[in-house]
Structures are given as structure tokens and as C-alpha cells.
Amino acid sequence: MKKEYKMSQARYQELQEEQTYLKTVREKEVAELIKEARGFGDLSENSEYDEAKNEQGKLYSRIAEIEEILDNAVIIDESEMLSSTVSIGCRVTVMELGSGKVLPEYKVVGSQEADPMHRAISEESPFGKALMGTKEGDEISVEAPVGVIRYRVEKIER
């Protein structure tokens, strides 16, 4: 079964732009580095050449990774989602039941857009999976390193 990469149209376009940049501008820069390093003589003891070839390997690896993602991308149309249940693209406010503390809002996103530092959580993460499909007032349990944490969904917004 192929892995699907759920994402917004905006993220899909960002990846397409990165791919274009890597295949045009960056590929020429790396080829130039290799050409330059070859001019330094003996390749067996040429650290500049090794570095340039390493950079080329990383470049091709990232290009292949982006192609895999784009080939298996599933664009999520956030406007078609129900506003009453948690799905990709919505913002969710939860209360931790143990402490009664209401946490700052989270945005549920596809795995390619996850950024926990900016409160964008993947629908594939344990917390994201527990939230998917819930409604306001629903209680969820999330397995965490400190044990099971219980939350209540307080608010869902598009």
C-alpha cells in the first residue's frame, strides 16, 4: 500500500517550488562545486571533492524525497470539511482534565506540514489521531511518556 501524504494546496505548491529550485539552481551550483574541486588535483585526498559529492548525494536524495511526496500527495480541501468535527485544517482548543488547564489552540495538519513548535500537529501523531473525528465536549485519552493524559475538546474552528 502506498503512503499518502495529506497536505494543503499551499504546501503542495511550496514543495513544487522547492523541487524546481533544487533541479535548476541548486543542481548547477553543486555541479560547479564538483568541477571546481576536480581542478584541485588528486581526488583520493581531495576533501573539497568529497564534500561536493556528498552535497550532490544529499541534493539527489531530497529531490527523490520530494518526488515521492508529490506523487502520493492528497490535497485536502479544508472548505469541504465538517466544522462540527475535528479534521485536517481545523483549529482545536482542549482542556487537560487532570489539571483543568485549557491549552492554547492547536491546528491539525497533514504530516508534511506538522510543526509542533508552532502548535501545528500532524493527524498521524498520537494526539492528532486521538483528536480526529471528535466533537466539542468529547473526551480523549492520549498515551504519553508520562502515562495516559485525558483531554476534553473545548472548541473546534475552521
Backbone as CSV, one residue per row, in Angstrom:
resi,resn,N_x,N_y,N_z,CA_x,CA_y,CA_z,C_x,C_y,C_z
1,MET,0.839,-1.192,0.000,0.000,0.000,0.000,0.876,1.245,0.000
2,LYS,0.578,2.151,-0.892,1.353,3.399,-0.974,1.000,4.325,0.180
3,LYS,2.003,5.019,0.657,1.771,6.014,1.704,1.185,7.260,1.055
4,GLU,0.143,7.795,1.677,-0.436,9.048,1.207,0.106,10.177,2.063
5,TYR,0.367,11.295,1.426,0.836,12.479,2.133,-0.254,13.533,2.038
6,LYS,-0.993,13.707,3.141,-2.084,14.681,3.144,-1.509,16.065,3.389
7,MET,-1.974,17.028,2.593,-1.465,18.396,2.733,-2.414,19.384,2.083
8,SER,-2.190,20.642,2.417,-2.979,21.713,1.802,-2.413,22.002,0.408
9,GLN,-3.196,22.695,-0.394,-2.743,23.103,-1.733,-1.508,23.989,-1.610
10,ALA,-1.477,24.851,-0.584,-0.339,25.762,-0.391,0.951,24.976,-0.137
11,ARG,0.897,23.921,0.687,2.084,23.114,0.977,2.528,22.368,-0.283
12,TYR,1.575,21.886,-1.065,1.890,21.194,-2.310,2.677,22.125,-3.238
13,GLN,2.215,23.367,-3.347,2.901,24.342,-4.203,4.298,24.670,-3.670
14,GLU,4.444,24.768,-2.344,5.772,25.017,-1.752,6.741,23.909,-2.151
15,LEU,6.286,22.657,-2.075,7.143,21.527,-2.434,7.490,21.545,-3.921
16,GLN,6.529,21.907,-4.762,6.803,22.005,-6.202,7.872,23.069,-6.467
17,GLU,7.759,24.204,-5.763,8.738,25.280,-5.936,10.118,24.848,-5.454
18,GLU,10.162,24.149,-4.320,11.451,23.659,-3.813,12.067,22.683,-4.807
19,GLN,11.252,21.801,-5.364,11.732,20.826,-6.337,12.318,21.536,-7.567
20,THR,11.630,22.525,-8.066,12.103,23.285,-9.227,13.436,23.955,-8.919
21,TYR,13.530,24.585,-7.741,14.773,25.250,-7.320,15.923,24.235,-7.249
22,LEU,15.668,23.100,-6.624,16.718,22.086,-6.465,17.177,21.535,-7.817
23,LYS,16.240,21.330,-8.740,16.574,20.744,-10.043,17.230,21.738,-10.998
24,THR,17.065,23.018,-10.743,17.644,24.017,-11.645,18.832,24.701,-10.973
25,VAL,18.570,25.639,-10.114,19.611,26.456,-9.497,20.595,25.622,-8.671
26,ARG,20.077,24.858,-7.711,20.961,24.142,-6.776,21.777,23.063,-7.479
27,GLU,21.186,22.366,-8.424,21.908,21.303,-9.133,23.097,21.888,-9.902
28,LYS,22.908,23.065,-10.513,24.005,23.727,-11.235,25.100,24.169,-10.270
29,GLU,24.690,24.687,-9.087,25.683,25.122,-8.085,26.549,23.945,-7.628
30,VAL,25.913,22.818,-7.358,26.643,21.640,-6.887,27.547,21.091,-7.996
31,ALA,27.058,21.074,-9.227,27.881,20.614,-10.351,29.117,21.505,-10.488
32,GLU,28.953,22.792,-10.276,30.061,23.748,-10.343,31.070,23.483,-9.222
33,LEU,30.573,23.178,-8.022,31.457,22.845,-6.896,32.308,21.620,-7.215
34,ILE,31.676,20.607,-7.818,32.399,19.378,-8.173,33.454,19.682,-9.231
35,LYS,33.076,20.456,-10.220,34.003,20.827,-11.300,35.213,21.583,-10.728
36,GLU,34.927,22.530,-9.834,35.984,23.311,-9.190,36.915,22.410,-8.389
37,ALA,36.310,21.508,-7.587,37.091,20.624,-6.715,37.971,19.673,-7.526
38,ARG,37.484,19.250,-8.698,38.288,18.366,-9.561,39.586,19.049,-9.977
39,GLY,39.510,20.362,-10.099,40.679,21.138,-10.513,41.763,21.195,-9.455
40,PHE,41.450,20.775,-8.241,42.443,20.808,-7.157,43.364,19.597,-7.161
41,GLY,43.240,18.725,-8.147,44.193,17.626,-8.267,43.670,16.305,-7.749
42,ASP,44.586,15.520,-7.168,44.357,14.146,-6.713,43.019,13.992,-5.971
43,LEU,42.090,13.245,-6.560,40.763,13.081,-5.977,40.761,12.228,-4.706
44,SER,41.764,11.359,-4.540,41.781,10.479,-3.367,42.045,11.251,-2.067
45,GLU,42.696,12.404,-2.163,42.968,13.192,-0.962,42.348,14.589,-1.053
46,ASN,41.270,14.682,-1.786,40.662,15.977,-2.062,39.372,16.129,-1.246
47,SER,39.475,16.808,-0.100,38.304,16.935,0.778,37.211,17.803,0.143
48,GLU,37.598,18.784,-0.676,36.602,19.623,-1.343,35.749,18.789,-2.298
49,TYR,36.412,17.857,-2.994,35.706,16.979,-3.928,34.744,16.061,-3.150
50,ASP,35.247,15.476,-2.063,34.406,14.597,-1.238,33.181,15.349,-0.717
51,GLU,33.410,16.572,-0.258,32.326,17.399,0.263,31.296,17.715,-0.827
52,ALA,31.780,18.072,-1.998,30.893,18.403,-3.116,30.077,17.174,-3.537
53,LYS,30.714,16.009,-3.584,29.997,14.777,-3.949,28.960,14.429,-2.872
54,ASN,29.317,14.669,-1.619,28.398,14.440,-0.503,27.178,15.361,-0.635
55,GLU,27.441,16.615,-0.963,26.374,17.600,-1.156,25.467,17.166,-2.313
56,GLN,26.073,16.644,-3.373,25.306,16.159,-4.520,24.400,14.991,-4.100
57,GLY,24.931,14.102,-3.277,24.141,12.968,-2.781,22.935,13.432,-1.978
58,LYS,23.168,14.421,-1.106,22.068,14.968,-0.298,21.017,15.638,-1.188
59,LEU,21.502,16.344,-2.207,20.607,17.029,-3.139,19.710,16.017,-3.855
60,TYR,20.315,14.971,-4.420,19.531,13.968,-5.151,18.570,13.227,-4.224
61,SER,18.988,13.021,-2.997,18.140,12.362,-2.015,16.905,13.215,-1.717
62,ARG,17.106,14.526,-1.548,15.978,15.433,-1.266,15.060,15.532,-2.484
63,ILE,15.621,15.584,-3.680,14.799,15.631,-4.901,13.921,14.374,-4.975
64,ALA,14.510,13.204,-4.701,13.757,11.943,-4.745,12.663,11.934,-3.670
65,GLU,12.985,12.462,-2.487,12.012,12.523,-1.395,10.821,13.405,-1.790
66,ILE,11.101,14.564,-2.370,10.030,15.471,-2.787,9.184,14.830,-3.890
67,GLU,9.831,14.151,-4.844,9.077,13.486,-5.915,8.136,12.436,-5.351
68,GLU,8.619,11.668,-4.373,7.792,10.647,-3.716,6.580,11.285,-3.043
69,ILE,6.808,12.386,-2.345,5.721,13.084,-1.645,4.703,13.639,-2.649
70,LEU,5.204,14.317,-3.687,4.299,14.924,-4.674,3.506,13.860,-5.443
71,ASP,4.166,12.736,-5.754,3.484,11.657,-6.480,2.360,11.030,-5.661
72,ASN,2.474,11.079,-4.342,1.494,10.438,-3.472,0.739,11.445,-2.613
73,ALA,0.730,12.695,-3.059,0.062,13.756,-2.306,-1.455,13.642,-2.435
74,VAL,-2.127,13.919,-1.338,-3.580,14.008,-1.329,-3.893,15.413,-0.830
75,ILE,-4.454,16.227,-1.726,-4.757,17.611,-1.369,-6.053,17.633,-0.557
76,ILE,-5.957,18.238,0.610,-7.117,18.336,1.488,-7.790,19.680,1.244
77,ASP,-9.055,19.625,0.852,-9.833,20.850,0.669,-10.516,21.152,1.998
78,GLU,-9.906,22.064,2.741,-10.387,22.368,4.086,-11.807,22.917,4.093
79,SER,-12.237,23.521,3.000,-13.583,24.110,2.958,-14.672,23.040,2.918
80,GLU,-14.319,21.808,2.516,-15.315,20.733,2.422,-15.490,19.969,3.735
81,MET,-14.647,20.260,4.720,-14.701,19.531,5.980,-15.877,20.011,6.835
82,LEU,-16.416,19.103,7.608,-17.473,19.470,8.552,-16.865,20.320,9.654
83,SER,-17.544,21.381,10.036,-16.985,22.241,11.074,-17.280,21.706,12.471
84,SER,-18.154,20.705,12.572,-18.526,20.190,13.890,-17.582,19.098,14.399
85,THR,-16.736,18.544,13.532,-15.803,17.504,13.967,-14.377,17.890,13.616
86,VAL,-13.440,17.349,14.384,-12.028,17.637,14.158,-11.558,16.907,12.901
87,SER,-10.939,17.666,11.997,-10.343,17.108,10.785,-9.153,17.995,10.413
88,ILE,-8.440,17.605,9.380,-7.284,18.389,8.953,-7.736,19.796,8.598
89,GLY,-6.973,20.778,9.063,-7.250,22.165,8.740,-7.989,22.916,9.834
90,CYS,-8.516,22.197,10.821,-9.251,22.935,11.851,-8.345,23.276,13.033
91,ARG,-8.807,24.259,13.791,-8.104,24.679,14.999,-8.899,24.139,16.183
92,VAL,-8.198,23.564,17.147,-8.845,22.889,18.261,-8.301,23.419,19.583
93,THR,-9.213,23.672,20.514,-8.823,24.036,21.869,-9.245,22.884,22.774
94,VAL,-8.323,22.420,23.619,-8.617,21.313,24.523,-8.300,21.706,25.957
95,MET,-8.943,20.996,26.890,-8.651,21.165,28.307,-8.042,19.862,28.810
96,GLU,-6.933,19.985,29.527,-6.354,18.803,30.158,-7.200,18.527,31.396
97,LEU,-7.822,17.342,31.452,-8.774,17.048,32.520,-8.109,16.929,33.889
98,GLY,-6.875,16.430,33.941,-6.182,16.280,35.223,-5.963,17.592,35.943
99,SER,-5.571,18.615,35.186,-5.252,19.916,35.793,-6.371,20.946,35.602
100,GLY,-7.289,20.683,34.685,-8.340,21.651,34.394,-7.821,22.824,33.563
101,LYS,-6.592,22.693,33.074,-5.953,23.779,32.313,-6.381,23.727,30.841
102,VAL,-6.847,24.863,30.312,-7.190,24.969,28.889,-5.896,25.310,28.148
103,LEU,-5.533,24.475,27.182,-4.284,24.663,26.431,-4.492,25.637,25.271
104,PRO,-3.409,26.305,24.850,-3.523,27.166,23.658,-3.977,26.333,22.450
105,GLU,-4.567,27.003,21.485,-5.141,26.368,20.305,-4.093,25.594,19.488
106,TYR,-4.499,24.438,18.978,-3.685,23.631,18.062,-4.328,23.677,16.688
107,LYS,-3.502,23.544,15.646,-4.042,23.370,14.296,-3.696,21.946,13.869
108,VAL,-4.681,21.211,13.376,-4.461,19.841,12.915,-4.097,19.917,11.433
109,VAL,-2.945,19.336,11.074,-2.433,19.423,9.704,-2.001,18.043,9.212
110,GLY,-1.700,17.949,7.918,-1.135,16.732,7.359,0.302,16.573,7.824
111,SER,0.839,15.374,7.713,2.181,15.090,8.240,3.267,15.967,7.625
112,GLN,3.088,16.413,6.387,4.099,17.243,5.728,4.122,18.679,6.237
113,GLU,3.106,19.055,7.006,3.019,20.429,7.493,3.182,20.533,9.001
114,ALA,3.398,19.403,9.664,3.496,19.395,11.124,4.649,20.287,11.592
115,ASP,4.373,21.066,12.623,5.365,21.956,13.218,4.959,22.164,14.682
116,PRO,5.313,21.187,15.536,4.872,21.243,16.936,5.274,22.533,17.665
117,MET,6.395,23.125,17.279,6.840,24.363,17.924,5.861,25.511,17.673
118,HIS,5.106,25.408,16.579,4.114,26.437,16.251,2.683,25.897,16.394
119,ARG,2.554,24.844,17.204,1.260,24.254,17.561,0.494,23.706,16.350
120,ALA,1.228,23.251,15.326,0.622,22.585,14.170,0.933,21.095,14.322
121,ILE,-0.082,20.300,14.662,0.150,18.881,14.929,-0.376,18.010,13.795
122,SER,0.381,16.964,13.522,0.026,16.036,12.448,-1.164,15.174,12.844
123,GLU,-1.997,14.877,11.867,-3.119,13.975,12.114,-2.621,12.561,12.361
124,GLU,-1.334,12.308,12.091,-0.755,10.981,12.310,-0.094,10.844,13.679
125,SER,0.076,11.959,14.410,0.680,11.892,15.742,-0.321,11.273,16.715
126,PRO,0.138,10.748,17.851,-0.817,10.165,18.808,-1.919,11.153,19.224
127,PHE,-1.551,12.401,19.488,-2.527,13.417,19.881,-3.469,13.723,18.715
128,GLY,-2.897,13.878,17.517,-3.704,14.153,16.323,-4.678,13.030,16.023
129,LYS,-4.197,11.770,16.107,-5.069,10.612,15.851,-6.236,10.588,16.829
130,ALA,-5.933,10.883,18.111,-6.987,10.866,19.135,-8.031,11.961,18.880
131,LEU,-7.582,13.090,18.336,-8.500,14.212,18.082,-9.384,14.012,16.856
132,MET,-8.858,13.342,15.822,-9.583,13.221,14.548,-10.996,12.659,14.752
133,GLY,-11.977,13.370,14.204,-13.364,12.913,14.231,-14.124,13.244,15.507
134,THR,-13.452,13.849,16.487,-14.158,14.177,17.734,-14.983,15.445,17.563
135,LYS,-15.902,15.647,18.498,-16.768,16.827,18.517,-16.517,17.592,19.814
136,GLU,-17.005,18.830,19.866,-16.875,19.606,21.096,-17.528,18.841,22.246
137,GLY,-16.820,18.799,23.381,-17.325,18.090,24.552,-16.825,16.654,24.654
138,ASP,-16.304,16.085,23.543,-15.775,14.715,23.584,-14.510,14.671,24.441
139,GLU,-14.311,13.530,25.097,-13.095,13.319,25.878,-12.231,12.296,25.161
140,ILE,-10.917,12.548,25.199,-9.966,11.640,24.554,-8.865,11.286,25.547
141,SER,-8.195,10.171,25.283,-7.036,9.758,26.068,-5.859,9.644,25.118
142,VAL,-4.712,10.162,25.541,-3.519,10.112,24.701,-2.391,9.459,25.493
143,GLU,-1.789,8.443,24.903,-0.654,7.757,25.514,0.567,8.665,25.390
144,ALA,1.165,8.998,26.525,2.343,9.876,26.537,3.427,9.209,27.382
145,PRO,4.678,9.683,27.267,5.755,9.089,28.076,5.458,9.100,29.583
146,VAL,4.695,10.083,30.056,4.370,10.163,31.486,3.130,9.341,31.848
147,GLY,2.529,8.700,30.867,1.321,7.909,31.096,0.195,8.418,30.218
148,VAL,-1.026,7.996,30.507,-2.190,8.406,29.718,-2.658,9.780,30.201
149,ILE,-2.827,10.695,29.260,-3.328,12.039,29.578,-4.714,12.167,28.960
150,ARG,-5.638,12.682,29.749,-7.021,12.833,29.275,-7.310,14.298,28.969
151,TYR,-8.017,14.515,27.866,-8.374,15.866,27.431,-9.858,15.902,27.094
152,ARG,-10.417,17.103,27.106,-11.770,17.313,26.595,-11.679,18.364,25.494
153,VAL,-12.341,18.108,24.371,-12.356,19.063,23.260,-13.273,20.207,23.653
154,GLU,-12.724,21.396,23.746,-13.490,22.577,24.173,-14.091,23.334,22.991
155,LYS,-13.279,23.502,21.927,-13.744,24.323,20.811,-13.089,23.849,19.515
156,ILE,-13.874,23.840,18.438,-13.379,23.486,17.097,-13.715,24.648,16.176
157,GLU,-12.694,25.135,15.455,-12.921,26.235,14.499,-12.279,25.893,13.170
158,ARG,-12.840,26.447,12.111,-12.269,26.297,10.771,-11.388,27.472,10.489
